[in-house]
Amino acid sequence: MAITASMVKALRDQTGAGMMDAKKALTENDGDMDAAVDWLRTKGLAKAAKKSGRTAAEGLVALAIEGGKGVAVEVNSETDFVAKKAEFQEMVGGVAKLAMNAADVDELLASDMGGKTVKDVLTEKIATIGENMSVRRMATIEGETVASYVHNAVAPNMGKIGVLVAMTGENEAFGKQVAMHVAAADPRPQALNEAELDAAVVEKEKQIQMDIARESGKPEAVIEKMIVGRMKKFMAEITLLNQKFVVNPDLTVEQAAKEAGVEITGFVRLEVGEGIEVEKEDFAAEVAKAAQG
């Protein structure tokens, strides 16, 4: 029986399954809608689709390093409980290894993972574990040496915060100290140096400082001088090389690197759930939601 687009749409509307899954279900069942629904339920695909709207703000960041290349991947789940499961951690570790050869998340999701795409493996895990999950983002870095640090590690190279630091020279012990600095620094470094800072971020901060300074009622000439000093302080606070090194606050990170005989050339920092807005629910609502499945 020929499978039409309207049939696929109808099945998708009824089950929430993906387009290709709906088409395959209809093909496998000769266009029988009821049988296709049962097929999707058997495969766990309808169940997975229903959960895809839930916010997944927990999970893990996993790191992988090969030679002078490192990659960090964030894979989310709905709860920290699932993130602690060996089944989830094994999947995340496998995804991180595949990310070494992927250019972006889309390519990663299409990568082969034991005969299936990463996307299909993720869909199956959603069905079997019972929570929404997603490969949210990845970041790659290259350098002569790549050092790493994982904060709140639950398994090797896997935890809540993952940091990679690229540098010239071979001083991995120092590189790890810098990675720990990146994980802990407050405020968090937003760029390696002033040249790599987003111009929009700089302009926004400058405007804020101008507005604050004008509240003082001082002349514009005085305000301009005030802004120069405040922006210099701002740059020192949010650029990695200009920050005070947590291991030795008497030195900047750049100065400490020179003493260690290396040059920091880049860094990556991923933290689980960073930037995700989580809808707050009262306890009764959470219980009701859990009861609905």
N, C-alpha and C positions, 0 to 999 in steps of 0.2 A: 504493500500500500504506500502511495506517495505521501510523504510527510510535508505538510504545508507550514508556512510561516505562522499562519493564524492558529494552527494546532499547537505549535511550540509556544506561542505567546499565552494561549489558554492554560497550558500546563504550568508555565512559569508563574502565571498569576495565581494559580491554585496552590502551588507548592513552595514558591519562592526559590526554586532551583535555578541554577545558571542556564544560559541559553544552550550551550553544548550538551550539558547533562540532560536537559529536557528533550532535546532532539534525539540523543542516544536512547533515552528511555522509550520514546515513541517508536523509534526504529526497532529496538529489541522486542517490542510488544505489538508490532504490526499496526500501530496507530490506535490501539485500544487505550483510551484515556485512563480508565480505572486501573488497568493493569500497569500502565506507566507510572501512575501515582504510587502503587504498591511497590514497583521496582525501585523507585527513588527512595521510598521509605526503607526498603530492605538494604539498600546501599548506604543509607544514612545521609543521603544528599539533601533531602528535603529538610531534615532536622538541622543540618548544618546551615542551610540557607536562612532558616528562621532565626538562628542565633547570630547571624552576621550583622544585625543592627545593634547589638549590644556593645557597650564601650569596653574596649580592652586596653586598660591603662597599666596593668601589671606586666610581668614577664621577665625577660632576661636580655642582657647585652652579652654577646659572645665575641671573642677575638680570635683571629687566626693570623699567624705570621709565617712567611716562607722567605728566607733570605732577607732581601731589602724591601720587602713588601708586606704590608699589614692591612687587615680589614676588620671593621667592627660592624656588627649587625644587631639590630634591635628586633626581637620577636616578642609580640605582646600576647598576653592572656587576660582573662577578666579578673582572676584572683591570684594572690601570691601562693596560695595552696597548690594550684596547678603548676606554678613556676618551680616548685620544689619537687615535683614528681620526676622520677628518673626517665619516664617515657618522654616527657616534654623536653627535658634537658638533652637527651640523646638526639632528638629531632633538631633542636637548636644548634647543637654542636655540628651536626651534619650540614645544616644550612650555612653555617659560618665557613666551613671548608669549601663549599661550592661557591661561595661569594668571592673567593680568591680569583676566580676566572669569569666573574660577571661584571659588566660595566655599570649596571644599575639594578634597582629592585625588580623591574619588569623582566629583565634578562635572567635574574636570579630565580624568579618564580617559574620561569620556563625551563630552567635547568633540570637535567635528568638526575633523579634521586632514587636509585634502585629500580629503574624501569618505569618510574612515574615522574611527572613533573613535581617540582616543589609545591606548586599550587594545589595539585591533586592530593599530595601527602598531607598538606595543611587542612584541606577539606575533610579528609578522612579522620584526622585527629580531632577536629571540631566535633565530628559526629560521635567518635568513641569516648573522648574525654568529657564532652558536654559543655564546652565553653567556646565563645568566639575567640579566635586567634588571628594574628596578622603579622606578616613580615613588614614592619613599618618603614624602616630606613636602613641604609648602609653607608659606610664611608670608607674610602681607601686612601692609603698614604704610602709613599715610597721614599727611601733614603738609603744612605750608605749603611746605616744601622737603624733598626726599628725596635724600640723598647716598649714595654707594656706594663699596665697595672690594672687590676680588677678590684673594685671596692665591693664589700659585702659578697664575696665569692661563695657560691653554692656548689661549685664544681670547678675543675681546672679551666682557666680562661673564660669564666662565665659568672656574671654577677649583676648587680644593680647599676653599677657605673663602670664603663670600660674606657680606658685611655690608651692611645698609641702616640708615641713621640718619635719623630724621625730626626736623625742627626748625622753629622759627619764624625768620623772617629769611632773607635771601639771602646766605649766605656759604658757598658750596659748597666752597671750598678748606679752610675750617675743618671743615666737615662730613666731608670725606674724611679729614682727620686723625683725627677722632673714630672714624670707621669703621675706620681702621687700628689705632687704639688697641683697639677692641673685638676685632679679629682677633688682636692680639698679647698682650693683657693676661693676666697670670698672677697670681692666679687669674682665670678668665674671669668677666665680669659676669653675674650670674644674673637681675638685674632692674634697672630704671632707678633706683629709689630704694627706701627701706625700706618704703614703703606698698605697693609692688607685689611685694614678696618673698612667696613661698609661706610661709604660716604654719607649715606642717609642717616646712619646712627650718629656720626660725628656732627652733622648739621642739626639734628634734632636736639642733641645735648647742648650744642652751642646756643641754640635759640632758648632753651630752658634756662641756661645760665644767664643769658642776656635779660630775660624777663625778671629773673630773681634780682639781678643787680640793679635794674631800673627801679625796683620797689624801694631801693635805698634812697632814691632821689638825687644821687650823685651825678655830676656832669658826664656827658657822653665820653669825653676824653679819658676820664678816670675809669669809667665802666669798661672801656675797651682794654685798658691795662689789666683790670681785674679779670676779664674774660681770658686773656692770654694765660694767666697763672692758673685759673680754674680748669682750663682745657688741658694744660700740661699735666695737672694732677689727674684728670680724667683718663688721659692716655696711659699714664703710669699704672692706673688701677686695672684697666681692662685689656692691656696688651701683655701677652705672656712674658716676652723678653724684658719688659720694664717693671714687672711686678717684683716685690720683695720675695726672695726665695724662702719658702717656709722652713727649709732645713737650716738656713743661715740668713735671717732677716737683715743682716748688715750688708748683704749683697743682693743685687738684682739677679734674676734668672740668667740674663745674658752675661753678667760678670762671673757668676758661678760656673757657667759653661766654659768660659775662657780659662778659668783656673783648672777645670777638669780636662782641658785639652780637646774640647769638642765644640761644634756649632749646631745649635738647634735650628732645624730647617722647616719644621711643621709639626702639627699635632692634631689629633682627633679626640673628641670627648663625646660620648653618648651616654645618656642617663635614661633609664626606663621611665616611660610615661611623661617625659619632659615636654611641656607644651600642650598636653592633652587635657581638655576640660572634662571633668568627671561630674556627672549629674548626681547631686546628693539626694538620698531618699531616706525617709524615716524607717524605723525598724519594721513597722507593720507592712509598709510597701515592699520592703525587701523580702519579707516572708511570703507575701502574696505572689511576688514575681517568681520566687523559687518554686512555689507550689505549682505554678503554671508550666514550669519546665522551659 
